[in-house]
Amino acid sequence: MTQAPFFHADSGAVRFWVPIDDKLVGCSISRETLHHRFRPGVQGDDPLETFNTYSSDIIAAVKRRVAQGSIEPVMLREYDLRQPGTT
């Protein structure tokens, strides 16, 4: 990623960019999705810290969505973050 991810308080989401085929694809993931998928038992977790900790999983989910035909901006949901091969 060439631009740093950041937490956008008004939307309650981390916004970030993923390079795909020589293009930066704008993406976002909500605070709630990050919390429920990665840190369900934690109180007061920082969405940007959670994003940074699990960024490789999140970026892989973006690449799967784009490969399936999603267009920018890609807004990830909990379902997108499941392990490949599971429902």
C-alpha positions as CSV (number, residue, x, y, z in Angstrom):
1,M,0.0,0.0,0.0
2,T,1.4,3.4,-0.9
3,Q,-1.0,5.5,1.1
4,A,-1.3,4.9,4.8
5,P,-4.6,3.5,6.0
6,F,-6.6,5.7,8.4
7,F,-9.7,5.6,10.5
8,H,-12.5,7.8,9.2
9,A,-14.5,8.7,12.3
10,D,-17.6,10.0,10.4
11,S,-18.1,6.7,8.6
12,G,-16.8,4.5,11.4
13,A,-14.4,2.7,9.0
14,V,-10.8,2.2,8.2
15,R,-10.1,3.4,4.7
16,F,-7.2,2.0,2.7
17,W,-5.8,1.3,-0.7
18,V,-4.7,-2.0,-2.3
19,P,-2.5,-2.1,-5.4
20,I,-4.1,-4.4,-8.0
21,D,-2.9,-4.6,-11.6
22,D,-0.9,-1.3,-11.4
23,K,-3.9,0.5,-9.9
24,L,-4.7,1.6,-6.3
25,V,-8.2,0.3,-5.4
26,G,-9.9,2.3,-2.6
27,C,-11.4,0.1,0.1
28,S,-13.0,0.3,3.5
29,I,-13.8,-1.9,6.4
30,S,-16.1,-0.9,9.3
31,R,-15.0,-0.8,12.9
32,E,-17.7,-3.3,13.7
33,T,-16.5,-5.8,11.1
34,L,-13.0,-5.6,12.3
35,H,-14.1,-6.1,15.9
36,H,-16.5,-9.0,15.3
37,R,-14.2,-10.8,12.9
38,F,-10.8,-10.4,14.7
39,R,-11.3,-9.2,18.3
40,P,-14.8,-10.2,19.5
41,G,-13.8,-10.5,23.2
42,V,-11.9,-7.3,23.4
43,Q,-13.4,-4.1,24.8
44,G,-12.3,-0.7,23.4
45,D,-10.2,-2.1,20.6
46,D,-8.6,0.4,18.2
47,P,-9.9,-0.2,14.6
48,L,-6.6,1.0,13.0
49,E,-4.5,-1.2,15.2
50,T,-6.7,-4.2,14.4
51,F,-6.5,-3.4,10.7
52,N,-2.7,-3.2,10.9
53,T,-2.5,-6.5,12.8
54,Y,-4.6,-8.4,10.3
55,S,-3.9,-6.4,7.1
56,S,-2.6,-9.4,5.2
57,D,-6.0,-11.2,5.7
58,I,-7.9,-8.0,4.8
59,I,-5.8,-7.4,1.7
60,A,-6.3,-11.0,0.6
61,A,-10.1,-10.5,1.0
62,V,-10.0,-7.4,-1.2
63,K,-8.1,-9.2,-3.9
64,R,-10.7,-12.0,-3.8
65,R,-13.5,-9.5,-4.1
66,V,-11.9,-7.7,-7.0
67,A,-11.2,-11.0,-8.8
68,Q,-14.9,-11.8,-8.4
69,G,-15.8,-8.6,-10.1
70,S,-16.2,-6.0,-7.3
71,I,-15.5,-2.4,-8.3
72,E,-14.1,0.5,-6.4
73,P,-14.7,1.3,-3.6
74,V,-14.6,-2.2,-2.1
75,M,-16.4,-2.3,1.2
76,L,-15.5,-5.4,3.1
77,R,-18.1,-7.3,5.2
78,E,-17.6,-10.1,7.7
79,Y,-18.5,-12.6,5.1
80,D,-15.6,-11.5,2.9
81,L,-13.2,-12.3,5.6
82,R,-14.1,-15.9,6.0
83,Q,-11.4,-18.4,5.3
84,P,-11.3,-19.5,1.6
85,G,-13.2,-22.8,1.1
86,T,-15.6,-22.2,4.1
87,T,-19.2,-20.8,4.0
